[in-house]
Amino acid sequence: MLQPITTQHSVTANIEWLGGRHGTDDTDTITLDISKFTSGTHYTPSTVTGQPYSLFKSGVPVGKITASGLYGPFDKAATDGRQVLAGFVVAETLFAPTAPKVPIAMLWHGTVRAAKVPGGFNPADVTATSALIRYV
């Protein structure tokens, strides 16, 4: 006899970094190269036995990697394309810990509270951008 089991895990998204709703209705779908991101900083690794997924954080700034077309964390010192800010991850997203790529929504125009961006962010570090972001 089969005994179905249901589990539920709720996560409350931290969107303090988002300065308003403008732009959230017109996001781009992008694909992240997970190998470029840091566990614990950009995403929370799975620690729940019943929920074997890691959680990518909302608000992480990203840039497009020229060679692959995938996205990695924005880095002003990078030379692979990530030095150009493309936008910010809009929503927290669950993904399998072994997944090399993760599709995600990116805010490419809107308002961002720079002091609330996870992992820290200084708008003065942005010298090149393809995003239309206003910082407050």
LOKOLVO-906507 format. One record per residue (C-alpha): residue in one letter; x, y, z. Coordinates in pm, whole numbers, plus 50000, padded with zeros to 5 digits. Example, Ala and Ser with C-alpha at 12.3 -4.5 7.8 and 13.67 -1.06 7.14 Angstrom:
A512304955050780;S513674989450714;
This chain:
M500005000050000;L501325034449906;Q501185061850165;P501365096250000;I503305122350195;T503065159550138;T505565184850264;Q505525222350241;H508365247250277;S507615284350272;V510185311050193;T509545348050231;A511385366949960;N513575395650074;I512945423349823;E514145452750034;W516585460649751;L513705468249513;G512915505349513;G509495502249348;R507335480949121;H508375498748802;G510065474048568;T508935442748752;D506205436548493;D508705437048203;T511645415248303;D513975395048080;T514405357548122;I518105349548144;T520205318948229;L522725319648512;D526035300848506;I525905287848863;S529655280048867;K530345317648865;F528325324449183;T529325319649548;S527335296849775;G526165315350085;T526565349449919;H524505346949601;Y522445316549689;T521565295849992;P522565259349953;S519985232750038;T520085221250400;V516545207550427;T516285169950378;G512705171450252;Q513415199850009;P516545191949808;Y516795225849638;S519095255349675;L517645290649674;F519035318049451;K518635352049616;S516625381049481;G518555413349411;V521885398849295;P523475421549027;V524465402848709;G526455407548390;K526435387948064;I529415365247998;T530475373147641;A531805338647545;S528805317947664;G525875342147662;L525105330948017;Y525055354648317;G527325356548619;P527705380348913;F528485416348819;D532165423348884;K533735456948792;A537165439848765;A536005411948533;T537145410048171;D534655383948047;G531625407048005;R530445406648367;Q531995441148416;V528945454848230;L525915455448460;A522965438948285;G520475440548572;F519365424348897;V517785390448973;V514115398249042;A512745368349229;E514175341649454;T514365309049259;L514725273049371;F517155251049177;A518715216549203;P522125218749372;T523745200149081;A522225222648811;P524955240448610;K522505265948467;V519405282448614;P516755302648426;I515735333648617;A513995367448571;M516175398848550;L515165434648626;W516795455548355;H515005488248428;G513595502148748;T514675514949089;V517125497749324;R517985505149687;A521745500049654;A522355496850030;K519945467250046;V521405446549759;P522475412349895;G526235408049914;G526785445649896;F526685468749595;N528145502849518;P526575520949219;A529885539749174;D531395506349064;V529155506348756;T531145522348474;A529355503448195;T525745491448189;S523085478747954;A520455484148227;L518315514548298;I518505515448676;R517935544548915;Y519585540649255;V518085554049577;
